Amino acid sequence: MLAIIQHNNQTFEVDLSKPIDISIPLTNTDENPIAWYIEKPVIEPVVFGEWIGKVSEGKSSTNFNNIFFNPHGHGTHTECLGHITREFYSINQSLKQFFFLTELISVQPEMHGEDLVITLDSITTALDVTLKLGVPREAIIIRTIPNLESKKQLKYSNTNPPYLAAAAARFIRESGIKHLLIDLPSVDKEHDEGKLLAHKAFWNVTNVNNLNADARLDCTITEMIFVPNEVKDGSYLLNLQIASFENDASPSKPILYKI
């Protein structure tokens, strides 16, 4: 299913029959990734007395489950700046377009003291060709190296995962990129005393209590993705899908199409 797309004075072709899903499924098993000190998701049938909402139990004609999960800690999710502000902002109201030109890059975090950090130099080096060509990109996908399948089941709590340097986040913002996707539980350091420097730099938030007028309300951060190794660095069409939650974040399903 080939589609010819015209966008930003560019024309390109994508095959819509070949989607590349870079989300991590949410399950109620021990294989589900977990961050931020919570337990695994709960998916269980509704129970009313002797009635159980599960066909295999023989008491219901339908499967009728409750699901308890946390979008930030249980898998792939997309968040707006309402994640860090005193005033409520909803991802469902912030994200109104869903297709973007994106660049997938692979970077190796560098050791700085006891931390593994995605530096400004690593981001600029990976994006160097695109920037020289002057090709506009609306989104960036950061795949960290090594890229192991175990990322899909990691328990991140109290492990000090790699994170994005504030200078790198600021550069991404100043490059005009509005949507940042990364295969880590956060763009910021796990224990950072609430500074959230990369979040603030990307969204251009200088005052979380009284939001500055130039903060980037229509920009998003997507965390805990997984990009398989066979998916090569380069340009893609991104379809960034969310559930319609009126919340600062929603579970999401980013889909790539090779250009």
Phi, psi and omega in degrees: 000090184273138178233133174262121186243133174249124185203130179051046179063022176239148175237128179213167185240137174228152177259105184288351177274000181234063179288150176241106183276121180248022175267162175254123181297147176266125181229169175256030179252171178290352178278350179292134176293151181219137172225165171067036160068025179252172178272174180293161178299157176243124174233112186211152182289149173293141179235125173239098182062240179272353181275131179237127183282061181211119186301321184292344177278351176078010183244005182213147176272354181223157168272128193219083190261145161270147177231127177243119182206167175240121184300326182284330188253354190242010177151197184298128182211155178238133185232153175253181183293348174299348177295335186235003185257153175295315179285147182282129170228139186254137174298328181293332177269336184278323183260105184245349172241152192228357177242133184214148168284131184225158176240125175266126178232151175246130182225150177253116178301147182254146180284121175234103187065239178261006185250148169260121190235135170276110190270166174302316181299320181293324179289314181294323178296316181293329181265003189304313182297312180300317182293322179295325180282349180070026182278120181288139176231136181264343182217157176226139177243122182253117174255124181270147179250136004286148183252087186263147178302334182297344176305332184284350180232007188295146172255101192277342188302130177059034177246359181051064181296164173302160180210172185264128177297144180301323179296324178291318178297321179294319178298317178300316177299313183291342175281356179088006180283129187255346184225121185246124179239138185212152184264034179237162180289342178200152171284346182252165178297143183302308179249097184233018179062027177075016182288320177051049188295321181287318175304310183295321180294318181292316181276356183057044177265118179253344180216106183284340182273330178221092194303129179294149187295334183263014174295152189264087184292334185260017181251151186228157171239129176244127184239162178061046169272174169216121179253113181302151182298331182287349176275115188278151172303146178148198187266139181217161165266127181255129168251108184262102185259135175232161167277153187276064176269134169274081185208165179294338182216157178221147167302146187220166183223081177287131181239134179252149171230125181295133176271000000 
